[in-house]
Amino acid sequence: HTSNILDYMENKNNLNSSTTSTGQDSANPASTDSGKSHYGLKGDTIGTKDAFLVYYKKMTINKQFLFDATVVPHASVLLFSNSELVFTHKTSRVCVSGWIEMHITELHCILFRRLQREIEDLLRVKVEDSSVDISTRQRNLTYIVSMLVN
């Protein structure tokens, strides 16, 4: 649902009392990333320090609080979305799940699609036959994914 994802803007220092695209929001102190700086996120080709703030619920008490909020890098959204990435050549943008859009090169979009398929294939192989040794493929894939999302 669109109201549960905010574009986590580059100029924010942490989740405590930050201005988002919807106004002044504060993370509930019990949230996973409350008080943590997002600058630990590695910049990527999609945009340095860009991420989404995903939350379960927004509630106004004396100010707006986001409950169960966490920061999700763009690369994670591209890799682990359960939908096809739709690239538009004219604008150099990718659309995820029909409504999340971000700027990306065509080459990176192709690489993310291939990584999605590889993750899917690896899981399918292991589910079909749990005795199959996938350790080499798994190590390589884990390394690539960790380089992208960390």
Secondary structure, 3 states (H helix, E strand, C coil): CHHHEEEECCCCCECCCEEECCEEEEECCCCCCCCCEHHHCCCCCCCCCCEEEECCEEEECCCEEEECCEEEEHHHHHHHCCCCCEEECCCCEEEECCCEEEECCHHHHHHHHHHHHHHHHHHHHHHHCCCCCCHHHHHHHHHHHHHHHC
